[in-house]
Amino acid sequence: MIPAFNGRSNDFASYIPADNVIDGQIVKPSGTTTVDILNPRHGKAMSTVTFGTAADVDTAVASAQKAFADWKTWPIRERSQILYKARDIMLRDLEELTWLLSHENGKTYGESKAEVLKGIECLEYGCSLPNLAANESLEVSRGVNCEMRYEPLGVVAGVTPFNFPFMVPLWMLPQALAGGNAFILKPSEVVPLSALKLAAIFQEAGLPDGLLNIVQGGQEVVEALCDHPGIAALGFVGSTRVAKIVYGRAAATGKRALALGGAKNHLIVVPDADVKLTTENVVASFSGCAGQRCMAASVLLAVGDVDPIIDAVKAKTEAMVLGTDMGPVISQAAMERINGYIDDAEKRGATVLVDGRGAAGPDGGYWVGPTLLDNVSPDMPAGCEEIFGPVLSIIRVDTLEQAFTLENNSAYGNAAAIYTTSGHVAKLAMERVSAGMCGVNIGVPVPREPFGFGGWNDSKFGHGNMTGWDGFRFWTRPRKVTSKWALQKDWNWMA
């Protein structure tokens, strides 16, 4: 159904148009808007995508409802066998998936491979669900038994972002499919190609047609997914502004909704921090994936005299090679927006320690070099707004208490970390920061499976986490069955 992507280097390669996948078939979207899918490294169109409409969502829901009627009767252990097969295919096609992701999104080869492998890890958690979701049963009284069952919701949907086009769908698909649902995926219109490969992988693994439908598009499709009465639950990952809108609109229709938004993650560095460990970790955190991830560090709260660490971070940042150590940003608009934050911070009095403006990569495209801003104040846009690029703002404070206050004052609450060799300081920070995912000497504290992914405050709207056991419970509903089959001779009031 979906041909192989043949690129195996950073040389430019084109690919098929991104169409809908409905009922196991490639279907041309019904909209009239067609846009280029740009390879960010080259700044050239590698494909096109035509936007779908609400009518395409209707068609996808009808296909999913038909497939769901049989799928929900499959035992969970049989559903999970398809996840096992999908995992094997992903490992077999690891190179192809890595290079497609790199061309589509702009990540380096190493970053792209890591994303695919993390997606496979999420899939492996789904494979374990037949054991984790075993029905709970207890004799609660003499002759009376209570049992908990997890049953599917029906047709569910997910809207995923540009920065992790392969991994984020796999935050949702394994739990939703293992739980017995049919799934409609709306990938980012900027990076819709990896989703096509996911559809091909699950089809080859034996997933019945209609259980994974893909609808391409933009705002109209997202709104149709929120509004459609045939969709029981919606997961979303994107910016806070859109997450808040999507959560409110989907919840207003009675859907379950979980929407993950943006971040302004703080790294707290104290004088006793290990210089080498902290330097490596801080640079990797703010520059990895060109800073285009919700877990990236964007503010370094320098407590007291930590100049030796800042000097080491500066030296390592200056030594980075674009195209090898870091990829491009996603688009011309992103490049201009990020440069605008740097310009604004400099005008307001910040010191540009390392300047990424005007950087050029090896193949053209959209580049911002890793940038360090010192003496940033908390009220500067660079100090409090999400930049979503390779920019680290250094805010200097005198005390740990001041650092906690600044971190707590942020509207976001995705991630926070502290660098220290003191167990007491680390414990204090883990009690005081206002974030759902926290690190001690780890600047990208992404929870590994089975621990769920999800922040606090304006970084998340809805209850629970997107991955792990919370994810399975989000895509299913509990049924409690209480039964009694015989009159007990020694019954009491509870029987």
Helices and strands as residue ranges (DSSP letters): E 20-22, E 25-27, E 34-39, E 44-50, H 54-71, H 76-92, H 94-105, H 109-127, H 129-132, E 136-141, E 144-152, E 155-159, H 169-178, E 182-186, H 193-204, E 212-214, H 219-227, E 233-237, H 240-252, E 256-260, E 265-269, H 275-287, G 288-291, E 297-303, H 307-318, H 332-347, E 351-354, E 371-374, H 381-384, E 391-397, H 400-409, E 412-413, E 415-419, H 423-432, E 437-440, E 456-457, E 460-461, H 468-474, E 476-484
